Amino acid sequence: MVGAVRPVNIPNIITVARTLLVPIVFWLVIAGHDIAAFTLFVIAGISDALDGYLARRLDLRTELGAHLDPLADKLLIVSIFIALGMRGDVPSWLVITVVARDILILIGIMLASMLGKPVTIAPLQISKMTTVAQISLAALVLANAAFSLGLASGLIVVVWGTAVLTVASLIAYLRIWISHMSGE
């Protein structure tokens, strides 16, 4: 049950460990340690699936985990896109799009709260698809750099697909936010 007070549990420890991997992966990408960066990025992705599975399967869901897990995911995605953008591995316009989307969603939540209309944002299907696209693109770019796969031309399709999904999810959240704020 979400919200129940429980001691620190394995899923939350895994989430915290994933969060601690973020600056390491960022540094590995910037430093050009592509195989290590790819490996730790994959481990972070597996840990995301594992902590969610364990939380659901063993009924270890907590309010802390419900907040930490998406935060860890966003930290990883935003940092990896910034690092890949700094290296020129993904276009800067896509980095700006990915980061701006998350900042705008956060600003909307904070603004709603400050105006006395707190909003709870549940993940939308388009948002889940966006996260999969963003993680897939980052993994493909890292794998391409680490193993010289020659995917440069094929990545263009994934870049544009990720951009379209990112903008579509922002529009979907914006519509929900506007409806909430106008009392509809």
TAURPE-V316030 format. One record per pair of residues at least 24 apart in sequence whose C-alpha atoms are under 10 Angstrom apart, sorted by the first residue. I is the first residue (numbers start at 1). J is the second residue. D is the distance in Angstrom with one decimal. If there is no record, write none. Layout:
BEGIN
i = {I,I}
j = {J,J}
d = {D,D}
END
This chain:
BEGIN
i = {1,1,1,1,1,1,1,2,2,2,2,2,2,2,2,3,3,3,3,3,3,4,4,4,4,4,5,5,5,5,6,6,6,6,6,7,7,8,8,8,8,9,9,9,9,9,9,9,10,10,10,10,10,11,11,11,11,11,11,11,11,11,11,11,11,11,11,11,12,12,12,12,12,12,12,12,12,12,12,12,13,13,14,14,14,14,14,14,14,14,14,15,15,15,15,15,15,15,15,15,15,15,15,15,16,16,16,16,17,17,17,18,18,18,18,18,18,18,18,18,18,18,18,19,19,19,19,19,19,19,19,19,20,20,20,21,21,22,22,22,22,22,22,22,22,23,23,23,23,25,25,25,25,26,26,26,26,26,26,26,26,27,27,27,28,29,29,29,29,29,29,29,29,29,30,30,30,30,30,30,30,31,31,32,32,32,33,33,33,34,34,34,34,34,34,34,35,35,35,35,35,35,36,36,37,37,37,37,37,37,38,38,38,38,38,38,38,38,38,38,39,39,39,39,41,41,41,41,41,41,41,42,42,42,42,44,44,44,45,45,45,45,48,48,70,73,73,74,74,74,75,76,77,77,77,77,77,78,78,78,80,80,80,80,80,81,81,81,81,84,84,84,89,89,89,89,89,89,90,90,90,90,90,90,91,91,93,94,94,94,94,94,94,95,97,97,97,97,97,97,98,98,98,98,98,98,98,98,99,100,100,100,101,101,101,101,101,101,102,102,104,104,104,105,105,105,105,108,108,108,108,108,109,111,112,112,112,112,115,116,117,117,117,117,118,118,119,119,119,119,120,120,121,121,121,122,123,123,124,124,124,125,126,126,126,126,126,126,126,127,127,127,127,127,127,127,127,128,128,129,129,129,129,130,130,130,130,130,130,130,130,130,130,131,131,131,131,132,132,133,133,133,133,133,133,133,134,134,134,134,134,134,134,135,136,137,137}
j = {55,56,59,60,61,62,63,59,60,61,62,63,64,65,66,61,62,63,64,65,66,60,61,62,63,64,61,62,63,64,60,61,62,63,64,60,62,60,62,64,65,51,54,55,60,61,62,65,50,51,54,55,60,47,48,50,51,52,53,54,55,56,58,60,61,62,65,69,51,52,54,55,60,61,62,64,65,66,68,69,51,65,44,47,48,50,51,52,54,65,69,44,47,48,50,51,52,65,68,69,70,71,72,73,65,68,69,72,44,47,72,43,44,45,46,47,48,51,69,72,73,75,76,44,68,69,71,72,73,74,75,76,44,72,76,72,76,72,73,75,76,77,78,79,80,75,76,79,80,76,79,80,83,76,78,79,80,81,82,83,84,79,80,83,83,79,80,82,83,84,86,87,142,145,80,82,83,84,85,86,87,83,87,87,145,146,142,145,146,141,142,143,144,145,146,147,142,143,144,145,146,147,142,146,80,139,142,143,145,146,138,139,140,141,142,143,144,145,146,147,139,142,143,146,76,77,80,135,138,139,142,135,139,142,143,72,73,76,73,76,135,139,72,73,123,131,135,99,102,131,102,135,102,131,134,135,138,102,103,134,134,135,138,139,142,134,135,137,138,138,141,142,138,141,142,144,145,152,137,138,141,155,156,159,156,159,163,159,160,162,163,164,166,163,162,163,164,166,167,170,130,134,162,163,165,166,167,170,166,166,167,170,166,167,169,170,171,173,166,170,170,173,174,170,173,174,177,173,174,177,178,181,177,181,177,178,180,181,181,181,180,181,182,183,180,181,176,177,180,181,177,180,173,176,177,173,169,173,169,172,173,169,165,166,168,169,170,172,173,165,166,167,168,169,170,172,173,165,169,162,165,166,169,161,162,163,164,165,166,167,168,169,170,162,165,166,169,162,165,158,159,161,162,163,165,166,158,159,161,162,163,165,166,162,162,161,162}
d = {10.0,9.5,7.1,7.8,6.1,7.0,8.7,9.2,8.6,5.5,4.9,5.3,8.8,8.8,7.5,8.0,5.6,4.5,8.0,9.5,8.8,9.5,8.2,6.2,7.0,9.6,9.9,7.1,7.9,9.1,8.3,8.9,7.0,9.2,9.4,9.8,9.2,9.6,9.1,9.2,9.5,10.0,9.9,8.9,7.1,9.0,8.9,9.2,10.0,7.5,7.9,8.3,8.3,8.9,9.1,7.6,4.3,6.9,8.5,6.2,5.8,9.5,9.7,7.3,8.1,9.3,7.5,9.2,7.2,9.4,9.8,8.5,8.9,8.8,8.3,7.7,5.6,9.3,7.7,8.0,8.5,9.3,9.3,6.4,7.9,8.1,6.0,9.6,10.0,10.0,9.4,9.0,7.3,7.0,9.3,6.6,9.1,7.7,6.9,6.0,9.4,9.3,6.8,9.0,9.4,7.7,8.4,7.6,8.6,8.6,9.3,8.4,5.5,8.5,9.6,6.8,7.6,9.8,9.1,6.7,8.5,9.7,8.3,8.5,8.8,8.8,8.4,5.1,8.0,9.7,7.3,7.4,9.8,8.9,9.7,9.6,8.3,8.2,9.4,6.9,5.5,9.0,9.7,7.1,8.1,9.3,8.6,7.9,9.4,8.5,8.5,7.5,9.0,8.5,10.0,6.3,6.1,9.2,8.4,5.9,8.8,9.8,9.7,8.1,9.2,10.0,7.9,9.9,6.2,7.0,9.4,8.1,8.2,9.8,9.6,9.6,5.9,7.7,9.7,7.5,6.8,9.7,9.5,8.7,8.9,9.0,9.9,9.4,8.0,9.8,6.5,7.8,9.0,6.1,4.6,8.3,7.9,7.6,9.8,8.0,4.8,7.5,9.7,8.3,9.7,9.6,7.2,9.2,9.9,8.3,9.0,6.8,9.0,9.0,5.4,6.1,9.4,8.8,7.0,9.6,9.5,9.1,9.0,9.4,8.5,9.9,8.8,9.2,8.8,7.3,8.6,9.6,7.4,9.8,9.9,9.6,9.0,8.4,8.8,9.4,8.2,9.5,8.7,7.7,9.6,8.8,9.5,9.3,7.8,9.0,10.0,9.1,10.0,8.3,7.2,6.9,8.1,8.3,10.0,9.5,9.7,9.1,7.1,9.6,9.6,8.6,9.5,9.5,7.2,7.9,8.2,8.4,9.4,7.0,8.7,9.8,8.6,9.3,9.1,8.7,7.9,9.2,9.4,7.7,9.9,8.4,9.1,7.6,8.6,8.4,6.4,10.0,9.2,9.4,9.8,7.2,9.8,7.2,7.4,9.7,9.7,8.3,8.9,7.7,10.0,6.5,8.4,9.7,9.8,9.8,9.9,9.3,7.2,7.4,8.4,5.9,9.3,9.7,9.5,8.3,8.2,9.7,8.9,7.5,7.3,7.9,9.0,9.3,8.3,7.2,9.4,9.8,8.3,9.8,8.3,10.0,8.8,7.1,9.1,9.8,8.0,6.9,9.9,9.2,9.1,9.1,9.6,7.8,7.4,8.7,9.7,10.0,8.1,8.7,8.8,9.6,9.9,9.3,8.0,8.3,8.3,8.8,7.0,8.5,7.3,5.5,9.3,7.9,9.6,7.8,7.7,10.0,8.5,5.4,8.3,8.6,8.8,9.7,9.0,9.0,7.2,8.9,8.8,9.0,6.6,8.6,8.7,5.2,5.6,9.0,8.6,7.0,9.8,8.8,8.9,8.4,9.8,8.9,9.9,7.6,8.8,7.5,5.3,9.0,7.7,8.7,8.9,8.6,9.3,6.0,8.7,9.0,8.3,9.4,9.1,9.5,7.5}
END
